[in-house]
Amino acid sequence: MGVKQTTDVLEKGTWVFASLIGLLCIVSVLFFSNSAGSSNDNNMLKDLPTSAPASQQRSAPSGTLPLSTDSGKK
């Protein structure tokens, strides 16, 4: 194989690799079907609470210093 054929081999290899990845992406849909476990997962998600408790309030941590705009340096 000579230097002149190197670009041809690299181009053909790139196309083969890209088409193989595309084919695997299309075929992988067959392995991830929605029929088996999705209904069970959806039922578990529907049972989860979606609202936060009303008594929960955010406050600043006790160890922080207040922010000041005047640094004292001039």
C-alpha positions in Angstrom: 0.0 0.0 0.0 1.4 3.3 -1.0 1.1 6.9 0.1 -1.4 7.6 -2.7 -3.8 4.9 -1.4 -3.7 6.0 2.2 -6.4 8.7 1.8 -8.6 6.3 0.0 -8.3 3.7 2.7 -9.0 6.3 5.4 -12.0 7.7 3.6 -13.5 4.2 3.0 -12.8 3.3 6.6 -14.5 6.4 7.9 -17.6 5.7 5.8 -17.8 2.1 6.9 -17.4 3.2 10.6 -20.0 5.9 10.2 -22.5 3.6 8.5 -21.9 1.0 11.2 -22.7 3.5 14.0 -25.8 4.6 12.1 -27.0 1.1 11.7 -26.4 0.2 15.3 -28.4 3.3 16.4 -31.3 2.2 14.3 -31.1 -1.4 15.4 -30.8 -0.5 19.1 -34.4 0.8 19.0 -35.5 -2.9 18.9 -33.8 -3.6 22.2 -35.3 -0.7 24.1 -39.0 -1.3 23.7 -41.6 0.4 25.9 -43.7 -2.7 26.5 -41.9 -4.5 29.3 -40.9 -2.3 32.2 -42.2 1.2 31.4 -45.8 0.7 32.8 -44.4 -0.5 36.1 -42.0 2.5 36.2 -44.8 4.9 35.3 -47.0 3.7 38.1 -44.2 4.2 40.6 -43.7 7.8 39.3 -47.4 8.6 39.6 -47.3 7.7 43.3 -44.5 10.1 44.2 -45.5 13.4 45.9 -44.9 16.4 43.7 -45.4 19.4 46.1 -43.0 20.5 48.8 -44.2 21.0 52.4 -45.5 24.5 53.1 -43.6 24.8 56.4 -40.2 24.5 54.8 -38.5 28.0 54.5 -35.1 28.9 53.4 -32.8 30.9 55.7 -29.2 31.9 55.5 -26.7 29.6 57.2 -25.7 30.8 60.7 -22.0 30.9 60.0 -22.0 33.3 57.0 -21.0 37.0 57.2 -23.3 39.7 55.7 -22.2 41.1 52.4 -21.0 44.7 52.4 -20.5 47.0 49.4 -17.9 49.1 51.2 -14.5 47.3 51.6 -12.8 50.1 53.5 -10.0 50.3 51.0 -9.5 53.4 49.0 
